Amino acid sequence: MDFMDEAGLATLLQHFAEEEKPHGAVVPPLYQNSLFVFDDCESFLIAHQQKPEGPPHHYSRLSNPTVEIIERKIAMLEGCEAAKAFGTGMAAISAAVMSCAEGGAHFVVVDTCYNVVKRLIDGYLSRFGVSATYVDGTCHEEIIDSIRPETKGIYLESPTSVFFKLQDLERIGKAAREKGVTTMIDNTYSTPLYQQPAKYGIDIVLHSASKYLGGHSDILGGMVCGSRERINKMVREEIYLIGGIMSPFTAWLLNRGMRTLALRLKAHEESANQVAAWLEDREEVEKVFHVGLPSHPQWPLFRKQMSGSAGLFSFEPKNQDPEWTRRFVDALQLFKIAVSWGGFESLVVPLHMSCRQEAEPRYVIRLFCGLEDVPDMIADLDRAFAAANV
Ligand SMILES: Cc1ncc(COP(=O)(O)O)c(C=O)c1O
């Protein structure tokens, strides 16, 4: 028996897919090359035709040994047969959506998903007759009832990353399979450590590796995980033809970042849970949106399908004057004003958004608790409340 057969996720993060050790190097080398050379015509032709018995690599747009390490690692963590790495999360998401689309295709999409996905469908793929029905997502029946004969995919993001709404992955996965519709999910919030959607029958698992997986705010990357058949088709089509792949150096940094993923997630989770609970008790706060709080309206579903909640959440201030939000955010010093999340640093984003399509927009402040000390985060927020309340 190999020690990895029964290893835990933190052990696998260190060792899986790293069995080859050229020169005994404990850190896998960076193969920063575009092409691979061959000794003779025959091996070149076998590689070029991508025959399984041939050399595995011939051009880095299709595969590269450094990139392959993180592809194998993330596929294994997600419980999927295969994965492919992309240059950004959006490159991964658009490749996955396009891999299911055809002229006139319809998608069912969670309405508070990462908003660039909506622009991809409504503002770009609409040129090819692609359309979407947007649903709240908290009711699985609404998702399934929105399926039409021309529906090619259901796009999920659970939890969503502003209002932190959950979708019931087991029910949606089962019903979609019965109807022959492909399901895909943006799993960036949870990472495979806190949620493995494939075990509930979700077909494609997507990541922006720019967030927790990379973990240091120094790379952009994306991942698509799924069955070998699906990923091989994507290599022949979206990867070979469109080519939005991850560079070897990014993959090397990503592998380094992922070594500490289990430790970092735990730290983000503990800090965010403390800060969110502190905010819940503040009189200036109308509502805290955080899956890690027992007050979350879908707490039983959170407990069922996720094993942790990490560092991102938001809150709605009672004072809906835009000036109050501006004063609050401008007064923060530790929480930096910036998009994205998942790195070492605490972040804040002021938003004006609706939590449902038909609802009025509200001012909402999204916080990301980084790896700093919790008392420093709370002191920073406390000062900001004082500055906003003047
Ligand atoms: C939830 C979520 N998914 C996907 C993306 C897109 O990822 P990337 O910026 O790596 O293209 C983002 C980016 O902010 C995001 O927040």
The ligand as an SDF file (V2000), in Angstrom:
LIG
                    3D

 16 16  0  0  0  0  0  0  0  0999 V2000
  -16.3910   33.8800   -7.5030 C   0  0  0  0  0  0  0  0  0  0  0  0
  -15.4850   34.2390   -8.6400 C   0  0  0  0  0  0  0  0  0  0  0  0
  -15.3830   33.4090   -9.6780 N   0  0  0  0  0  0  0  0  0  0  0  0
  -14.5910   33.6850  -10.7220 C   0  0  0  0  0  0  0  0  0  0  0  0
  -13.8550   34.8450  -10.7820 C   0  0  0  0  0  0  0  0  0  0  0  0
  -12.9920   35.1370  -11.9800 C   0  0  0  0  0  0  0  0  0  0  0  0
  -11.6760   34.7860  -11.7280 O   0  0  0  0  0  0  0  0  0  0  0  0
  -10.4060   35.5150  -12.3860 P   0  0  0  0  0  0  0  0  0  0  0  0
  -10.3560   36.9140  -11.8440 O   0  0  0  0  0  0  0  0  0  0  0  0
   -9.2610   34.6540  -11.9620 O   0  0  0  0  0  0  0  0  0  0  0  0
  -10.6270   35.5100  -13.8640 O   0  0  0  0  0  0  0  0  0  0  0  0
  -13.9000   35.7420   -9.7110 C   0  0  0  0  0  0  0  0  0  0  0  0
  -13.0560   36.9670   -9.7510 C   0  0  0  0  0  0  0  0  0  0  0  0
  -13.0420   37.8330   -8.9840 O   0  0  0  0  0  0  0  0  0  0  0  0
  -14.7590   35.4380   -8.6170 C   0  0  0  0  0  0  0  0  0  0  0  0
  -14.8720   36.2750   -7.5770 O   0  0  0  0  0  0  0  0  0  0  0  0
  1  2  1  0
  2  3  1  0
  2 15  2  0
  3  4  2  0
  4  5  1  0
  5  6  1  0
  5 12  2  0
  6  7  1  0
  7  8  1  0
  8  9  2  0
  8 10  1  0
  8 11  1  0
 12 13  1  0
 12 15  1  0
 13 14  2  0
 15 16  1  0
M  END
$$$$
